[in-house]
Amino acid sequence: MSNLVRAAGTLLISLLAFVCAPSQAQETFRVGFVNPDRVLREAQPAKAAQAKLEAEFSKREKDLAGQGDALKSASEKFEREAPTLPEAQRASRQRTLVDQDRDFQRKRREFQEDLNARKNEELQQVYERANRVVKQVAEAEKYDAILQEAIYINPKHDITDKVIKALNAPSSAPPPAASK
């Protein structure tokens, strides 16, 4: 559904540009393009958010990896020793391993949920800041529309570098309007 909406929006903007183009008396319709994936890869606020997440979750991730390794070696040891163990001891150790595995899976799920929630929070802040910068650049350079997704875009309409530069600037002020 959203692809259909995007396609309709792109078609509408294209039609507006086409309708506005023939008339010499009317203003030209300026369209720009921003690549949000590049912004998230290259902008300092996005890199800082990623580093913050790594610092926040690295200890927990290492603890989980250690617990997973311990569980794996305990399971391998059990597999080696199981044929020689008495039935009661074998069943008891198997139950213990199953409980440990269940606990490990739960902790891993919780970790992933917490990581995803924090990642969404951090990315939302980056998106909001990037959108403000896109709007500032668009207003400063008198763009009528800025697209984030398109099947094809002429590189001369790509303002991604300007947005990244503005995001990386200490004050996030838009760059001066470029003359074209």
PyMOL CGO cylinders between C-alpha atoms (Angstrom):
from pymol import cmd
from pymol.cgo import CYLINDER

trace = [
    CYLINDER, 0.00, 0.00, 0.00, 2.74, 2.47, 0.94, 0.3, 1, 1, 1, 1, 1, 1,
    CYLINDER, 2.74, 2.47, 0.94, 4.58, 1.77, -2.33, 0.3, 1, 1, 1, 1, 1, 1,
    CYLINDER, 4.58, 1.77, -2.33, 1.38, 2.65, -4.17, 0.3, 1, 1, 1, 1, 1, 1,
    CYLINDER, 1.38, 2.65, -4.17, 1.09, 5.89, -2.18, 0.3, 1, 1, 1, 1, 1, 1,
    CYLINDER, 1.09, 5.89, -2.18, 4.74, 6.74, -2.89, 0.3, 1, 1, 1, 1, 1, 1,
    CYLINDER, 4.74, 6.74, -2.89, 4.30, 5.99, -6.58, 0.3, 1, 1, 1, 1, 1, 1,
    CYLINDER, 4.30, 5.99, -6.58, 1.17, 8.14, -6.70, 0.3, 1, 1, 1, 1, 1, 1,
    CYLINDER, 1.17, 8.14, -6.70, 3.01, 10.96, -4.90, 0.3, 1, 1, 1, 1, 1, 1,
    CYLINDER, 3.01, 10.96, -4.90, 5.94, 10.72, -7.30, 0.3, 1, 1, 1, 1, 1, 1,
    CYLINDER, 5.94, 10.72, -7.30, 3.56, 10.70, -10.27, 0.3, 1, 1, 1, 1, 1, 1,
    CYLINDER, 3.56, 10.70, -10.27, 1.69, 13.72, -8.88, 0.3, 1, 1, 1, 1, 1, 1,
    CYLINDER, 1.69, 13.72, -8.88, 4.90, 15.68, -8.41, 0.3, 1, 1, 1, 1, 1, 1,
    CYLINDER, 4.90, 15.68, -8.41, 6.07, 14.70, -11.89, 0.3, 1, 1, 1, 1, 1, 1,
    CYLINDER, 6.07, 14.70, -11.89, 2.74, 15.84, -13.34, 0.3, 1, 1, 1, 1, 1, 1,
    CYLINDER, 2.74, 15.84, -13.34, 2.95, 19.13, -11.44, 0.3, 1, 1, 1, 1, 1, 1,
    CYLINDER, 2.95, 19.13, -11.44, 6.45, 19.69, -12.75, 0.3, 1, 1, 1, 1, 1, 1,
    CYLINDER, 6.45, 19.69, -12.75, 5.30, 18.84, -16.28, 0.3, 1, 1, 1, 1, 1, 1,
    CYLINDER, 5.30, 18.84, -16.28, 2.27, 21.13, -16.07, 0.3, 1, 1, 1, 1, 1, 1,
    CYLINDER, 2.27, 21.13, -16.07, 4.32, 23.98, -14.63, 0.3, 1, 1, 1, 1, 1, 1,
    CYLINDER, 4.32, 23.98, -14.63, 7.20, 23.62, -17.12, 0.3, 1, 1, 1, 1, 1, 1,
    CYLINDER, 7.20, 23.62, -17.12, 5.65, 24.86, -20.40, 0.3, 1, 1, 1, 1, 1, 1,
    CYLINDER, 5.65, 24.86, -20.40, 4.65, 28.27, -19.12, 0.3, 1, 1, 1, 1, 1, 1,
    CYLINDER, 4.65, 28.27, -19.12, 7.46, 30.82, -19.30, 0.3, 1, 1, 1, 1, 1, 1,
    CYLINDER, 7.46, 30.82, -19.30, 5.50, 33.27, -17.13, 0.3, 1, 1, 1, 1, 1, 1,
    CYLINDER, 5.50, 33.27, -17.13, 5.21, 30.87, -14.22, 0.3, 1, 1, 1, 1, 1, 1,
    CYLINDER, 5.21, 30.87, -14.22, 7.93, 30.00, -11.71, 0.3, 1, 1, 1, 1, 1, 1,
    CYLINDER, 7.93, 30.00, -11.71, 9.85, 26.80, -12.26, 0.3, 1, 1, 1, 1, 1, 1,
    CYLINDER, 9.85, 26.80, -12.26, 9.09, 23.89, -9.98, 0.3, 1, 1, 1, 1, 1, 1,
    CYLINDER, 9.09, 23.89, -9.98, 12.25, 22.78, -8.14, 0.3, 1, 1, 1, 1, 1, 1,
    CYLINDER, 12.25, 22.78, -8.14, 12.52, 19.23, -6.91, 0.3, 1, 1, 1, 1, 1, 1,
    CYLINDER, 12.52, 19.23, -6.91, 15.33, 17.85, -4.81, 0.3, 1, 1, 1, 1, 1, 1,
    CYLINDER, 15.33, 17.85, -4.81, 16.21, 14.38, -3.60, 0.3, 1, 1, 1, 1, 1, 1,
    CYLINDER, 16.21, 14.38, -3.60, 17.67, 13.08, -0.32, 0.3, 1, 1, 1, 1, 1, 1,
    CYLINDER, 17.67, 13.08, -0.32, 18.98, 9.55, 0.17, 0.3, 1, 1, 1, 1, 1, 1,
    CYLINDER, 18.98, 9.55, 0.17, 18.02, 8.70, 3.78, 0.3, 1, 1, 1, 1, 1, 1,
    CYLINDER, 18.02, 8.70, 3.78, 20.18, 5.56, 3.82, 0.3, 1, 1, 1, 1, 1, 1,
    CYLINDER, 20.18, 5.56, 3.82, 23.29, 7.61, 3.03, 0.3, 1, 1, 1, 1, 1, 1,
    CYLINDER, 23.29, 7.61, 3.03, 22.33, 10.13, 5.69, 0.3, 1, 1, 1, 1, 1, 1,
    CYLINDER, 22.33, 10.13, 5.69, 22.09, 7.33, 8.28, 0.3, 1, 1, 1, 1, 1, 1,
    CYLINDER, 22.09, 7.33, 8.28, 25.43, 5.87, 7.17, 0.3, 1, 1, 1, 1, 1, 1,
    CYLINDER, 25.43, 5.87, 7.17, 27.46, 9.06, 6.81, 0.3, 1, 1, 1, 1, 1, 1,
    CYLINDER, 27.46, 9.06, 6.81, 26.07, 11.76, 9.10, 0.3, 1, 1, 1, 1, 1, 1,
    CYLINDER, 26.07, 11.76, 9.10, 27.85, 12.28, 12.43, 0.3, 1, 1, 1, 1, 1, 1,
    CYLINDER, 27.85, 12.28, 12.43, 24.63, 12.24, 14.52, 0.3, 1, 1, 1, 1, 1, 1,
    CYLINDER, 24.63, 12.24, 14.52, 23.79, 8.79, 13.11, 0.3, 1, 1, 1, 1, 1, 1,
    CYLINDER, 23.79, 8.79, 13.11, 27.33, 7.53, 13.76, 0.3, 1, 1, 1, 1, 1, 1,
    CYLINDER, 27.33, 7.53, 13.76, 27.20, 8.94, 17.29, 0.3, 1, 1, 1, 1, 1, 1,
    CYLINDER, 27.20, 8.94, 17.29, 23.86, 7.20, 17.92, 0.3, 1, 1, 1, 1, 1, 1,
    CYLINDER, 23.86, 7.20, 17.92, 25.32, 3.90, 16.71, 0.3, 1, 1, 1, 1, 1, 1,
    CYLINDER, 25.32, 3.90, 16.71, 28.38, 4.29, 18.94, 0.3, 1, 1, 1, 1, 1, 1,
    CYLINDER, 28.38, 4.29, 18.94, 26.13, 5.13, 21.90, 0.3, 1, 1, 1, 1, 1, 1,
    CYLINDER, 26.13, 5.13, 21.90, 24.09, 1.97, 21.31, 0.3, 1, 1, 1, 1, 1, 1,
    CYLINDER, 24.09, 1.97, 21.31, 27.21, -0.18, 21.01, 0.3, 1, 1, 1, 1, 1, 1,
    CYLINDER, 27.21, -0.18, 21.01, 28.58, 1.21, 24.27, 0.3, 1, 1, 1, 1, 1, 1,
    CYLINDER, 28.58, 1.21, 24.27, 25.25, 0.75, 26.02, 0.3, 1, 1, 1, 1, 1, 1,
    CYLINDER, 25.25, 0.75, 26.02, 24.69, -2.85, 24.89, 0.3, 1, 1, 1, 1, 1, 1,
    CYLINDER, 24.69, -2.85, 24.89, 28.20, -4.29, 24.44, 0.3, 1, 1, 1, 1, 1, 1,
    CYLINDER, 28.20, -4.29, 24.44, 28.57, -5.63, 28.01, 0.3, 1, 1, 1, 1, 1, 1,
    CYLINDER, 28.57, -5.63, 28.01, 25.20, -7.35, 27.89, 0.3, 1, 1, 1, 1, 1, 1,
    CYLINDER, 25.20, -7.35, 27.89, 26.00, -8.79, 24.47, 0.3, 1, 1, 1, 1, 1, 1,
    CYLINDER, 26.00, -8.79, 24.47, 29.34, -10.17, 25.74, 0.3, 1, 1, 1, 1, 1, 1,
    CYLINDER, 29.34, -10.17, 25.74, 27.61, -11.67, 28.79, 0.3, 1, 1, 1, 1, 1, 1,
    CYLINDER, 27.61, -11.67, 28.79, 25.07, -13.38, 26.52, 0.3, 1, 1, 1, 1, 1, 1,
    CYLINDER, 25.07, -13.38, 26.52, 27.82, -14.69, 24.24, 0.3, 1, 1, 1, 1, 1, 1,
    CYLINDER, 27.82, -14.69, 24.24, 29.64, -16.09, 27.28, 0.3, 1, 1, 1, 1, 1, 1,
    CYLINDER, 29.64, -16.09, 27.28, 26.46, -17.71, 28.56, 0.3, 1, 1, 1, 1, 1, 1,
    CYLINDER, 26.46, -17.71, 28.56, 25.82, -19.20, 25.12, 0.3, 1, 1, 1, 1, 1, 1,
    CYLINDER, 25.82, -19.20, 25.12, 29.35, -20.60, 24.94, 0.3, 1, 1, 1, 1, 1, 1,
    CYLINDER, 29.35, -20.60, 24.94, 29.04, -22.10, 28.43, 0.3, 1, 1, 1, 1, 1, 1,
    CYLINDER, 29.04, -22.10, 28.43, 25.72, -23.68, 27.52, 0.3, 1, 1, 1, 1, 1, 1,
    CYLINDER, 25.72, -23.68, 27.52, 27.18, -25.11, 24.32, 0.3, 1, 1, 1, 1, 1, 1,
    CYLINDER, 27.18, -25.11, 24.32, 30.17, -26.67, 26.07, 0.3, 1, 1, 1, 1, 1, 1,
    CYLINDER, 30.17, -26.67, 26.07, 27.92, -28.05, 28.84, 0.3, 1, 1, 1, 1, 1, 1,
    CYLINDER, 27.92, -28.05, 28.84, 25.70, -29.58, 26.19, 0.3, 1, 1, 1, 1, 1, 1,
    CYLINDER, 25.70, -29.58, 26.19, 28.68, -31.10, 24.35, 0.3, 1, 1, 1, 1, 1, 1,
    CYLINDER, 28.68, -31.10, 24.35, 30.00, -32.51, 27.65, 0.3, 1, 1, 1, 1, 1, 1,
    CYLINDER, 30.00, -32.51, 27.65, 26.60, -34.00, 28.38, 0.3, 1, 1, 1, 1, 1, 1,
    CYLINDER, 26.60, -34.00, 28.38, 26.49, -35.61, 24.91, 0.3, 1, 1, 1, 1, 1, 1,
    CYLINDER, 26.49, -35.61, 24.91, 29.89, -37.22, 25.51, 0.3, 1, 1, 1, 1, 1, 1,
    CYLINDER, 29.89, -37.22, 25.51, 29.06, -38.44, 29.03, 0.3, 1, 1, 1, 1, 1, 1,
    CYLINDER, 29.06, -38.44, 29.03, 25.38, -39.35, 28.54, 0.3, 1, 1, 1, 1, 1, 1,
    CYLINDER, 25.38, -39.35, 28.54, 25.95, -43.00, 27.49, 0.3, 1, 1, 1, 1, 1, 1,
    CYLINDER, 25.95, -43.00, 27.49, 27.89, -43.75, 30.70, 0.3, 1, 1, 1, 1, 1, 1,
    CYLINDER, 27.89, -43.75, 30.70, 25.59, -41.91, 33.14, 0.3, 1, 1, 1, 1, 1, 1,
    CYLINDER, 25.59, -41.91, 33.14, 22.91, -43.62, 35.21, 0.3, 1, 1, 1, 1, 1, 1,
    CYLINDER, 22.91, -43.62, 35.21, 19.38, -42.92, 33.92, 0.3, 1, 1, 1, 1, 1, 1,
    CYLINDER, 19.38, -42.92, 33.92, 18.38, -40.66, 36.85, 0.3, 1, 1, 1, 1, 1, 1,
    CYLINDER, 18.38, -40.66, 36.85, 21.52, -38.53, 36.57, 0.3, 1, 1, 1, 1, 1, 1,
    CYLINDER, 21.52, -38.53, 36.57, 21.17, -38.33, 32.77, 0.3, 1, 1, 1, 1, 1, 1,
    CYLINDER, 21.17, -38.33, 32.77, 17.56, -37.14, 33.07, 0.3, 1, 1, 1, 1, 1, 1,
    CYLINDER, 17.56, -37.14, 33.07, 18.47, -34.62, 35.77, 0.3, 1, 1, 1, 1, 1, 1,
    CYLINDER, 18.47, -34.62, 35.77, 21.34, -33.12, 33.74, 0.3, 1, 1, 1, 1, 1, 1,
    CYLINDER, 21.34, -33.12, 33.74, 19.16, -33.03, 30.63, 0.3, 1, 1, 1, 1, 1, 1,
    CYLINDER, 19.16, -33.03, 30.63, 16.43, -31.12, 32.50, 0.3, 1, 1, 1, 1, 1, 1,
    CYLINDER, 16.43, -31.12, 32.50, 19.06, -28.69, 33.81, 0.3, 1, 1, 1, 1, 1, 1,
    CYLINDER, 19.06, -28.69, 33.81, 20.38, -28.11, 30.29, 0.3, 1, 1, 1, 1, 1, 1,
    CYLINDER, 20.38, -28.11, 30.29, 16.86, -27.56, 28.95, 0.3, 1, 1, 1, 1, 1, 1,
    CYLINDER, 16.86, -27.56, 28.95, 16.14, -25.04, 31.73, 0.3, 1, 1, 1, 1, 1, 1,
    CYLINDER, 16.14, -25.04, 31.73, 19.44, -23.25, 31.08, 0.3, 1, 1, 1, 1, 1, 1,
    CYLINDER, 19.44, -23.25, 31.08, 18.70, -23.14, 27.35, 0.3, 1, 1, 1, 1, 1, 1,
    CYLINDER, 18.70, -23.14, 27.35, 15.20, -21.76, 27.97, 0.3, 1, 1, 1, 1, 1, 1,
    CYLINDER, 15.20, -21.76, 27.97, 16.66, -19.07, 30.27, 0.3, 1, 1, 1, 1, 1, 1,
    CYLINDER, 16.66, -19.07, 30.27, 19.33, -18.23, 27.67, 0.3, 1, 1, 1, 1, 1, 1,
    CYLINDER, 19.33, -18.23, 27.67, 16.75, -17.94, 24.86, 0.3, 1, 1, 1, 1, 1, 1,
    CYLINDER, 16.75, -17.94, 24.86, 14.58, -15.67, 27.04, 0.3, 1, 1, 1, 1, 1, 1,
    CYLINDER, 14.58, -15.67, 27.04, 17.54, -13.41, 27.88, 0.3, 1, 1, 1, 1, 1, 1,
    CYLINDER, 17.54, -13.41, 27.88, 18.55, -13.27, 24.23, 0.3, 1, 1, 1, 1, 1, 1,
    CYLINDER, 18.55, -13.27, 24.23, 15.00, -12.32, 23.19, 0.3, 1, 1, 1, 1, 1, 1,
    CYLINDER, 15.00, -12.32, 23.19, 14.84, -9.62, 25.88, 0.3, 1, 1, 1, 1, 1, 1,
    CYLINDER, 14.84, -9.62, 25.88, 18.22, -8.29, 24.77, 0.3, 1, 1, 1, 1, 1, 1,
    CYLINDER, 18.22, -8.29, 24.77, 17.08, -8.10, 21.14, 0.3, 1, 1, 1, 1, 1, 1,
    CYLINDER, 17.08, -8.10, 21.14, 13.82, -6.38, 22.12, 0.3, 1, 1, 1, 1, 1, 1,
    CYLINDER, 13.82, -6.38, 22.12, 15.67, -3.84, 24.29, 0.3, 1, 1, 1, 1, 1, 1,
    CYLINDER, 15.67, -3.84, 24.29, 18.24, -3.21, 21.57, 0.3, 1, 1, 1, 1, 1, 1,
    CYLINDER, 18.24, -3.21, 21.57, 15.55, -2.72, 18.92, 0.3, 1, 1, 1, 1, 1, 1,
    CYLINDER, 15.55, -2.72, 18.92, 13.57, -0.35, 21.14, 0.3, 1, 1, 1, 1, 1, 1,
    CYLINDER, 13.57, -0.35, 21.14, 16.65, 1.79, 21.90, 0.3, 1, 1, 1, 1, 1, 1,
    CYLINDER, 16.65, 1.79, 21.90, 17.74, 1.71, 18.26, 0.3, 1, 1, 1, 1, 1, 1,
    CYLINDER, 17.74, 1.71, 18.26, 14.32, 2.99, 17.23, 0.3, 1, 1, 1, 1, 1, 1,
    CYLINDER, 14.32, 2.99, 17.23, 14.51, 5.77, 19.83, 0.3, 1, 1, 1, 1, 1, 1,
    CYLINDER, 14.51, 5.77, 19.83, 17.96, 6.88, 18.66, 0.3, 1, 1, 1, 1, 1, 1,
    CYLINDER, 17.96, 6.88, 18.66, 17.07, 6.63, 14.96, 0.3, 1, 1, 1, 1, 1, 1,
    CYLINDER, 17.07, 6.63, 14.96, 13.89, 8.61, 15.54, 0.3, 1, 1, 1, 1, 1, 1,
    CYLINDER, 13.89, 8.61, 15.54, 15.95, 11.46, 16.98, 0.3, 1, 1, 1, 1, 1, 1,
    CYLINDER, 15.95, 11.46, 16.98, 18.33, 11.33, 14.00, 0.3, 1, 1, 1, 1, 1, 1,
    CYLINDER, 18.33, 11.33, 14.00, 15.39, 11.26, 11.55, 0.3, 1, 1, 1, 1, 1, 1,
    CYLINDER, 15.39, 11.26, 11.55, 13.74, 14.25, 13.23, 0.3, 1, 1, 1, 1, 1, 1,
    CYLINDER, 13.74, 14.25, 13.23, 16.97, 16.24, 13.14, 0.3, 1, 1, 1, 1, 1, 1,
    CYLINDER, 16.97, 16.24, 13.14, 17.63, 15.22, 9.52, 0.3, 1, 1, 1, 1, 1, 1,
    CYLINDER, 17.63, 15.22, 9.52, 14.11, 16.21, 8.50, 0.3, 1, 1, 1, 1, 1, 1,
    CYLINDER, 14.11, 16.21, 8.50, 14.57, 19.64, 10.10, 0.3, 1, 1, 1, 1, 1, 1,
    CYLINDER, 14.57, 19.64, 10.10, 17.83, 20.08, 8.18, 0.3, 1, 1, 1, 1, 1, 1,
    CYLINDER, 17.83, 20.08, 8.18, 16.20, 18.93, 4.92, 0.3, 1, 1, 1, 1, 1, 1,
    CYLINDER, 16.20, 18.93, 4.92, 13.46, 21.49, 5.45, 0.3, 1, 1, 1, 1, 1, 1,
    CYLINDER, 13.46, 21.49, 5.45, 16.02, 24.22, 6.19, 0.3, 1, 1, 1, 1, 1, 1,
    CYLINDER, 16.02, 24.22, 6.19, 18.00, 23.38, 3.04, 0.3, 1, 1, 1, 1, 1, 1,
    CYLINDER, 18.00, 23.38, 3.04, 14.81, 23.23, 0.97, 0.3, 1, 1, 1, 1, 1, 1,
    CYLINDER, 14.81, 23.23, 0.97, 13.65, 26.63, 2.24, 0.3, 1, 1, 1, 1, 1, 1,
    CYLINDER, 13.65, 26.63, 2.24, 17.09, 28.24, 1.87, 0.3, 1, 1, 1, 1, 1, 1,
    CYLINDER, 17.09, 28.24, 1.87, 17.48, 26.99, -1.70, 0.3, 1, 1, 1, 1, 1, 1,
    CYLINDER, 17.48, 26.99, -1.70, 13.81, 27.47, -2.62, 0.3, 1, 1, 1, 1, 1, 1,
    CYLINDER, 13.81, 27.47, -2.62, 12.91, 23.86, -3.41, 0.3, 1, 1, 1, 1, 1, 1,
    CYLINDER, 12.91, 23.86, -3.41, 9.23, 23.13, -3.94, 0.3, 1, 1, 1, 1, 1, 1,
    CYLINDER, 9.23, 23.13, -3.94, 9.50, 19.44, -3.07, 0.3, 1, 1, 1, 1, 1, 1,
    CYLINDER, 9.50, 19.44, -3.07, 12.10, 17.08, -1.63, 0.3, 1, 1, 1, 1, 1, 1,
    CYLINDER, 12.10, 17.08, -1.63, 11.77, 13.35, -2.37, 0.3, 1, 1, 1, 1, 1, 1,
    CYLINDER, 11.77, 13.35, -2.37, 13.29, 10.57, -0.33, 0.3, 1, 1, 1, 1, 1, 1,
    CYLINDER, 13.29, 10.57, -0.33, 12.58, 7.70, -2.69, 0.3, 1, 1, 1, 1, 1, 1,
    CYLINDER, 12.58, 7.70, -2.69, 12.55, 7.61, -6.45, 0.3, 1, 1, 1, 1, 1, 1,
    CYLINDER, 12.55, 7.61, -6.45, 13.19, 5.09, -9.17, 0.3, 1, 1, 1, 1, 1, 1,
    CYLINDER, 13.19, 5.09, -9.17, 15.58, 7.48, -10.88, 0.3, 1, 1, 1, 1, 1, 1,
    CYLINDER, 15.58, 7.48, -10.88, 16.89, 10.89, -9.93, 0.3, 1, 1, 1, 1, 1, 1,
    CYLINDER, 16.89, 10.89, -9.93, 19.28, 13.10, -11.85, 0.3, 1, 1, 1, 1, 1, 1,
    CYLINDER, 19.28, 13.10, -11.85, 22.35, 13.61, -9.63, 0.3, 1, 1, 1, 1, 1, 1,
    CYLINDER, 22.35, 13.61, -9.63, 22.09, 17.39, -10.05, 0.3, 1, 1, 1, 1, 1, 1,
    CYLINDER, 22.09, 17.39, -10.05, 18.90, 17.26, -7.93, 0.3, 1, 1, 1, 1, 1, 1,
    CYLINDER, 18.90, 17.26, -7.93, 20.51, 15.20, -5.14, 0.3, 1, 1, 1, 1, 1, 1,
    CYLINDER, 20.51, 15.20, -5.14, 20.95, 17.35, -2.01, 0.3, 1, 1, 1, 1, 1, 1,
    CYLINDER, 20.95, 17.35, -2.01, 22.09, 14.48, 0.23, 0.3, 1, 1, 1, 1, 1, 1,
    CYLINDER, 22.09, 14.48, 0.23, 25.64, 15.85, 0.50, 0.3, 1, 1, 1, 1, 1, 1,
    CYLINDER, 25.64, 15.85, 0.50, 24.30, 19.25, 1.59, 0.3, 1, 1, 1, 1, 1, 1,
    CYLINDER, 24.30, 19.25, 1.59, 22.12, 17.61, 4.23, 0.3, 1, 1, 1, 1, 1, 1,
    CYLINDER, 22.12, 17.61, 4.23, 24.99, 15.48, 5.55, 0.3, 1, 1, 1, 1, 1, 1,
    CYLINDER, 24.99, 15.48, 5.55, 27.27, 18.52, 5.62, 0.3, 1, 1, 1, 1, 1, 1,
    CYLINDER, 27.27, 18.52, 5.62, 24.64, 20.51, 7.53, 0.3, 1, 1, 1, 1, 1, 1,
    CYLINDER, 24.64, 20.51, 7.53, 24.06, 17.65, 9.99, 0.3, 1, 1, 1, 1, 1, 1,
    CYLINDER, 24.06, 17.65, 9.99, 27.79, 17.34, 10.58, 0.3, 1, 1, 1, 1, 1, 1,
    CYLINDER, 27.79, 17.34, 10.58, 28.13, 21.07, 11.24, 0.3, 1, 1, 1, 1, 1, 1,
    CYLINDER, 28.13, 21.07, 11.24, 28.19, 21.89, 14.97, 0.3, 1, 1, 1, 1, 1, 1,
    CYLINDER, 28.19, 21.89, 14.97, 25.08, 24.08, 14.81, 0.3, 1, 1, 1, 1, 1, 1,
    CYLINDER, 25.08, 24.08, 14.81, 23.20, 22.11, 12.11, 0.3, 1, 1, 1, 1, 1, 1,
    CYLINDER, 23.20, 22.11, 12.11, 22.68, 25.37, 10.25, 0.3, 1, 1, 1, 1, 1, 1,
    CYLINDER, 22.68, 25.37, 10.25, 21.82, 24.97, 6.57, 0.3, 1, 1, 1, 1, 1, 1,
    CYLINDER, 21.82, 24.97, 6.57, 24.59, 25.69, 4.08, 0.3, 1, 1, 1, 1, 1, 1,
    CYLINDER, 24.59, 25.69, 4.08, 24.35, 28.91, 2.09, 0.3, 1, 1, 1, 1, 1, 1,
    CYLINDER, 24.35, 28.91, 2.09, 22.10, 28.67, -0.96, 0.3, 1, 1, 1, 1, 1, 1,
    CYLINDER, 22.10, 28.67, -0.96, 23.97, 27.43, -3.99, 0.3, 1, 1, 1, 1, 1, 1,
    CYLINDER, 23.97, 27.43, -3.99, 23.51, 29.40, -7.18, 0.3, 1, 1, 1, 1, 1, 1,
    CYLINDER, 23.51, 29.40, -7.18, 22.26, 27.48, -10.19, 0.3, 1, 1, 1, 1, 1, 1,
]
cmd.load_cgo(trace, "trace")
